[in-house]
């Protein structure tokens, strides 16, 4: 096992926490990024520790992360001043 994936997971946790903090400060468009990076943490932990999670489930979880990031971007583009 190498430390690089763990460092990445720590950064993903940090990003998810910052996005969640932004949501609680009124930046509702950031909820998608909080979800996305929360999912990334789960996905990467499952891979790193070789949890018995089916590949279709991991693929679905990754799709959810991608869609939530996309929806956050759409919200930011539609209402750039309301998302700050």
C-alpha positions in Angstrom: 0.0 0.0 0.0 1.2 3.5 -0.9 0.4 6.7 1.0 -0.6 8.7 -2.1 -4.2 7.4 -2.2 -4.6 8.2 1.5 -3.3 11.7 1.0 -5.8 12.1 -1.8 -8.6 10.8 0.4 -7.7 13.3 3.1 -7.9 16.2 0.6 -11.2 14.9 -0.7 -12.6 14.9 2.9 -11.3 18.4 3.3 -12.9 19.6 0.1 -16.2 18.0 1.0 -16.1 19.6 4.4 -15.4 23.0 2.9 -18.2 22.7 0.4 -20.6 21.7 3.2 -19.4 24.7 5.2 -20.2 26.9 2.2 -23.7 25.4 2.0 -24.4 26.3 5.6 -23.2 29.8 4.9 -25.9 30.2 2.2 -24.1 29.0 -0.9 -26.6 26.3 -1.8 -25.0 25.5 -5.2 -22.1 24.0 -3.3 -24.2 21.0 -2.1 -23.4 19.1 -5.2 -19.7 19.5 -4.6 -20.1 18.3 -1.0 -22.0 15.2 -2.3 -19.5 14.7 -5.1 -16.4 14.7 -2.8 -18.2 12.7 -0.1 -18.9 10.1 -2.7 -15.2 10.2 -3.9 -14.2 9.5 -0.3 -16.4 6.4 -0.2 -15.3 5.3 -3.6 -11.6 5.7 -2.9 -11.8 4.1 0.5 -13.7 1.1 -1.0 -11.0 0.7 -3.6 -8.1 1.3 -1.3 -9.2 -1.1 1.4 -10.7 -3.6 -1.1 -14.1 -3.5 0.5 -16.5 -6.1 -1.0 -18.6 -3.6 -3.0 -20.0 -4.7 -6.3 -18.6 -2.9 -9.4 -22.1 -1.9 -10.6 -22.7 -0.2 -7.2 -19.4 1.6 -7.4 -20.2 2.7 -10.9 -23.6 4.0 -9.9 -22.1 5.9 -6.9 -19.5 7.5 -9.2 -22.3 8.5 -11.7 -24.2 10.1 -8.8 -21.0 12.1 -7.9 -20.6 13.2 -11.5 -24.3 14.3 -11.8 -24.2 16.2 -8.5 -21.1 18.1 -9.6 -22.8 18.8 -12.9 -25.9 20.1 -11.3 -23.8 22.4 -9.0 -22.0 23.8 -12.0 -25.4 24.5 -13.7 -26.6 26.3 -10.6 -23.4 28.4 -10.4 -23.7 29.3 -14.1 -27.4 30.2 -13.9 -27.1 32.2 -10.7 -23.5 33.3 -10.2 -24.3 36.0 -7.6 -26.9 33.9 -5.6 -24.4 31.1 -5.3 -21.7 33.2 -3.5 
